[in-house]
Amino acid sequence: ELVEALLALDRTDVERAEARTALLQVLRTANPWTVGRLAGALLALDPTDVERAEARTALLRVLPTANPDTANALVMALRSVSPLQSWLAWLTNSD
């Protein structure tokens, strides 16, 4: 609910950057269900490529331990923060 409230506010570029920094800090230690939701919130704040990479790292960290219900949401979140080329490489298991 807090994330939704933050997204509803009219924010400056500086405020968006601060919110992204806070979300990324929480992502590092969040549980699998929360990571997917936080990654989605991050996308609404226009993340940089570096911030997207940090979100991918967090998602990949929790994906192996996620239950089946949560895994689907995590994969969807991973796709949303990943460049197309990375996603295609993962699907074909190549670099």
C-alpha positions in Angstrom: 0.0 0.0 0.0 2.9 2.4 0.8 4.4 1.8 -2.7 1.0 2.5 -4.4 0.7 5.7 -2.4 4.2 6.8 -3.4 3.4 6.2 -7.0 0.2 8.2 -6.9 2.0 11.3 -5.7 3.3 13.9 -8.2 7.1 13.6 -7.9 10.1 15.5 -9.1 13.0 13.8 -10.8 14.9 14.1 -7.5 12.1 12.5 -5.5 11.8 9.7 -8.1 15.5 9.0 -7.7 15.3 9.0 -3.9 12.3 6.6 -4.1 14.2 4.3 -6.5 17.2 4.3 -4.1 15.0 3.3 -1.2 13.2 0.6 -3.2 16.6 -0.9 -4.3 17.8 -1.0 -0.7 14.7 -2.9 0.4 15.0 -5.2 -2.7 18.3 -6.5 -1.5 16.8 -8.2 1.6 13.2 -8.6 0.7 11.4 -12.0 0.6 10.4 -13.5 -2.8 6.8 -12.2 -2.8 7.9 -8.6 -1.9 10.7 -8.6 -4.5 8.3 -9.0 -7.4 6.0 -6.2 -6.2 8.9 -3.9 -5.5 10.4 -4.5 -8.9 7.1 -3.5 -10.4 7.0 -0.3 -8.4 10.6 0.5 -9.4 9.5 0.3 -13.1 6.9 3.0 -12.5 9.7 5.4 -11.3 11.7 5.3 -14.6 14.7 3.3 -13.5 18.1 3.7 -15.1 19.8 0.7 -16.7 22.0 0.3 -13.6 18.9 0.3 -11.3 17.2 -2.3 -13.6 20.3 -4.5 -13.3 20.1 -4.2 -9.5 16.5 -5.3 -9.6 17.4 -8.2 -11.9 20.0 -9.3 -9.4 17.5 -9.2 -6.5 15.0 -11.2 -8.6 17.5 -13.8 -9.6 18.6 -14.1 -6.0 15.1 -15.1 -4.7 13.8 -17.0 -7.7 15.4 -20.4 -6.7 13.7 -20.4 -3.3 10.3 -19.1 -4.4 7.2 -21.2 -4.2 5.4 -22.0 -7.4 2.8 -19.3 -6.9 5.4 -16.6 -6.3 7.8 -17.9 -9.0 5.4 -16.9 -11.8 5.2 -13.3 -10.6 9.0 -13.2 -10.2 9.6 -14.4 -13.7 7.1 -11.7 -15.0 8.9 -9.1 -13.0 12.3 -10.3 -14.2 11.1 -10.0 -17.8 9.9 -6.5 -17.2 13.3 -5.3 -15.9 15.5 -7.2 -18.4 16.6 -6.2 -21.8 15.2 -8.3 -24.6 18.6 -9.7 -25.5 19.2 -10.9 -22.0 15.8 -12.6 -21.8 16.3 -14.3 -25.1 19.8 -15.5 -24.0 18.3 -17.0 -20.8 15.6 -18.8 -22.8 18.1 -20.3 -25.1 20.6 -20.9 -22.3 23.3 -19.0 -24.1 25.2 -15.7 -23.7 
